[in-house]
Amino acid sequence: MVTMNQKLQTNSKAYRYTNGVVLLMPRFHFHIQGGAHLLISEQRIRIRKKEIQKEVLETYKAMYKIIKNRDINGYLALVREREELITSCLLYKTNEKTLRQKEFVGLIQNNAYEVQPLVPETFKIEFQGYGKLVMLLHKVDGEGVIRLQNKKDPKDTIYLDFRLQRKTKGDPLTVI
């Protein structure tokens, strides 16, 4: 006959402390209990991921349009918050901030580089920061999907990486 104490010990994990106290932690089979709830939540996650992927793709298309049209004001408005965070975190001086801005503006205005077309079949969505950041990466090389390629030297390619965030629920995605 199996006693309750023996049953508890076989289904528990024992932790012995230095003062001689034994703590029994029961083992639960979570993969069996609540399985239907997990399936429902996994379906919701898949549906939500598709919605987010669609929204991210639309945002990337809008960014692509700004860069393709070489819209400097649109680009500066797009990356304003990101640049403020980077320059303040890295303790840039005022002249360094303007040099950094001029470098990016010069790159976008440079007619020696052409913007490569977006091909959605070559993208994959990647979540970073425990799902708080999202970006699109190229499946082949894992680089950004918005690319500037030198017309004279095709090996000279600049990858523009944009990470997106949503500050509060319901807000549009912004570049961070």
Secondary structure, 3 states (H helix, E strand, C coil): CCCHHHHHHHCEEEEECCCCCEEEEECCCCCCCCHHHHHHHHHHHHHHHHHHHHHHHHHHHHHHHHHHCCCHHHHHHHHHHHHHHHHHHCCCCHHHHHHHHHHHHHHHHCCCEEECCCCHHHEEEEEECCCCEEEEEECCCCCECEEEEECCCCCCEEEECCCEECCCCCCCCEEC
